[in-house]
Structure formats: C-alpha cells, structure tokens
Amino acid sequence: MILDGTGGYRVVRHRADRADFTVNTYHHGMHEAADLAYTLRERLLEDLPGKVAGGGLVLDVTEIHSPFFMADMTSGEYRYVAAIALYLTNASA
C-alpha cells in the first residue's frame, strides 16, 4: 500500500484541517488486491475517526472515491486506487 498526500485545506480557522490522500493498494492477484483495498477502506472509514496520532485528533474520514482497478505497468501487480479525506484538529483542543 502507498499513501500519497494530494491536498487539503483549512476547514475551521486555527482549529481544523482537511488532508486528502490517494491510497494505492497492490497485490500479485486481482482478487486479493481488491480484498485488500476494500478491507483498508472499511478500516479507514469505520475505525480511524476518534483516533489520535502525532498530536492530531481525527474528527472524521470521508471517501472522495471508492477503490477502482487501475493497471500498474511498472510493477506488473494489480492495483486498486482510492481517495480519502481526513478531518483533523489538535488533540489538546
């Protein structure tokens, strides 16, 4: 799996940010790549809100687009690509 930051913006001045990420999930088999991508999707959307990491509280996670198949000609592996947005604030706020 590879996470790439793709953008974001300040949601509430001095209090909350949005961080956008593209998630690339790879596997040698197409079925396994899809299973990994959708398992990760469920974990991010269901389990990550409310967690604290690096001093930041994850307020919410939203899906920009669900996983879809995209061939990776470089690696030769099956790849699924998704995008998520994290809504963050300072954990001590």
Secondary structure, DSSP 8 states (H G I E B T S, - for coil): -EEEEEEEEEEETTTEEEEEEEEEEEESSHHHHHHHHHHHHHHHHHHSTT-EETTEEEEEEEEEEEEEE---TTT-SEEEEEEEEEEEEETT-
